[in-house]
Amino acid sequence: MADFMHRLPEFLGNHLYLTLGFIAVLTALLVTEMQRFTRGYKALTPAGLTQLVNRENALLIDVSSLPDFEKGHVPGARHVAMSQFDPENKDLAKAKDLPVAICDRNGQASGTAAQRLVKAGFSRVYWLEGGIAAWTEAQLPLAKGRS
C-alpha cells in the first residue's frame, strides 16, 4: 500500500487526461446522487409501484398524452394531461397526505409533475422510474382506452 501511495502522484502527473476524466465522472456521479436525495420524491420500480398501490391504495396519476394513455396505462391510473396538471386542484388537494404515484410514457414528464407535487406540500410522492416502458418491460399488464 505504501508503494502505491508513493507512485500515485507520478501516475496522476503522467496521465493528466485520464485523471481529469475520472474527476469529472466522479463529480457528476456525486452531484446526481445528491440531487436524488434532495428532490423530495422517491423513485419506484414497477414491482414497488404494485406494492404501493396494493398495500396503501395509492393514487396513481398518468401524465402521458391522451393518445399514449389510451394505447396503454397502468391499471387504475387516472389520466391528467401535463398541460392541465395542477397540484392545487381541489380534488388532488384532498390527497396531500396519501401516497401519490406519478407516471408517464417514459418517465421524463412525470419527474416534473412529482416535483410540482412536492412543492405544493404533498408529503408522500412517488415516481415510476422508466415510466410505462419499464412497466411493460417488467411484463406487467396494461389497461387500454380511457378507463
C-alpha positions in Angstrom: 0.0 0.0 0.0 2.9 2.4 0.8 4.4 1.7 -2.7 1.0 2.5 -4.3 0.7 5.8 -2.4 4.3 6.7 -3.3 3.7 6.1 -7.0 0.2 7.7 -7.2 1.4 11.3 -7.8 3.7 10.1 -10.6 0.8 8.2 -12.3 -1.5 11.3 -12.0 1.1 13.5 -13.5 1.8 11.2 -16.4 -1.9 10.6 -17.2 -3.5 14.1 -16.9 -6.4 13.5 -19.2 -7.3 10.2 -17.5 -7.1 11.9 -14.1 -9.3 14.8 -15.3 -11.8 12.4 -16.8 -12.0 10.4 -13.6 -12.6 13.6 -11.5 -15.3 14.8 -13.9 -17.1 11.4 -13.8 -16.8 11.3 -10.0 -18.2 14.8 -9.6 -21.1 14.1 -12.0 -21.9 11.0 -10.0 -21.8 12.8 -6.7 -24.0 15.7 -7.9 -26.6 13.2 -9.4 -26.8 11.3 -6.1 -27.1 14.4 -4.1 -29.9 15.6 -6.3 -31.7 12.3 -5.9 -31.6 12.5 -2.1 -32.8 16.1 -2.0 -35.6 16.0 -4.7 -38.4 15.2 -2.2 -39.9 12.2 -4.0 -39.0 8.6 -4.3 -38.4 6.5 -7.4 -40.2 3.2 -7.7 -39.7 0.2 -9.8 -42.8 -1.4 -11.3 -42.8 -4.0 -8.5 -42.6 -1.2 -5.9 -45.5 0.6 -7.6 -47.6 -2.5 -7.5 -46.9 -3.0 -3.8 -47.7 0.7 -3.0 -51.0 0.5 -4.9 -52.0 -2.8 -3.3 -50.9 -2.2 0.2 -51.5 1.6 0.7 -54.2 2.2 -2.0 -52.0 4.9 -3.6 -53.5 7.4 -6.0 -51.9 6.8 -9.4 -51.7 9.6 -11.9 -50.6 9.2 -15.5 -49.4 12.5 -17.2 -48.9 11.0 -20.6 -50.6 12.5 -23.7 -54.1 11.2 -24.2 -53.2 9.0 -27.2 -50.4 7.4 -25.3 -52.6 6.9 -22.3 -55.3 5.2 -24.5 -52.6 2.9 -26.0 -51.8 1.5 -22.6 -51.5 2.6 -19.0 -51.1 1.1 -15.5 -54.4 -0.4 -14.4 -56.2 2.0 -12.1 -54.3 5.1 -13.2 -56.1 8.4 -13.7 -55.2 10.5 -16.7 -54.3 14.1 -16.3 -52.6 15.8 -19.2 -49.3 17.5 -18.2 -50.7 20.8 -19.6 -53.6 20.5 -17.2 -51.7 19.1 -14.2 -52.4 21.4 -11.2 -51.3 20.3 -7.7 -53.6 22.9 -6.2 -56.7 21.3 -7.8 -59.4 20.7 -5.1 -59.7 17.0 -6.0 -56.0 16.5 -5.9 -55.5 18.6 -2.8 -57.6 16.0 -0.8 -54.8 13.5 -1.3 -52.0 15.6 0.2 -51.3 13.1 3.0 -52.0 10.0 0.9 -49.4 8.3 -1.3 -49.5 9.7 -4.8 -47.6 8.0 -7.6 -46.9 9.7 -11.0 -46.1 8.0 -14.2 -45.9 8.7 -17.9 -44.8 7.0 -21.1 -41.0 7.1 -20.5 -40.5 8.7 -17.0 -39.5 12.2 -18.2 -42.5 14.4 -17.6 -43.6 12.5 -14.6 -40.5 13.7 -12.7 -41.5 17.3 -13.3 -45.0 16.5 -12.1 -43.7 14.8 -9.0 -41.5 17.8 -8.2 -44.6 20.1 -8.5 -46.5 18.0 -6.0 -43.6 18.2 -3.5 -43.5 22.0 -3.9 -47.3 22.1 -3.3 -46.9 20.3 0.0 -47.6 16.7 -0.8 -45.8 14.5 1.7 -45.7 11.1 0.0 -44.9 11.5 -3.6 -43.6 8.6 -5.8 -42.4 8.4 -9.4 -42.4 5.3 -11.6 -38.8 5.3 -12.8 -38.7 4.4 -16.5 -42.5 5.0 -16.9 -44.8 2.8 -18.8 -41.8 1.5 -20.8 -40.3 0.0 -17.6 -43.8 -1.4 -16.6 -44.1 -3.1 -20.0 -40.5 -4.4 -19.8 -41.4 -6.0 -16.4 -44.2 -7.8 -18.3 -46.9 -6.3 -16.2 -50.4 -5.8 -17.7 -51.6 -2.6 -19.3 -55.1 -1.3 -19.5 -56.2 0.3 -22.7 -58.7 3.0 -23.5 -59.8 5.8 -21.2 -60.8 3.7 -18.2 
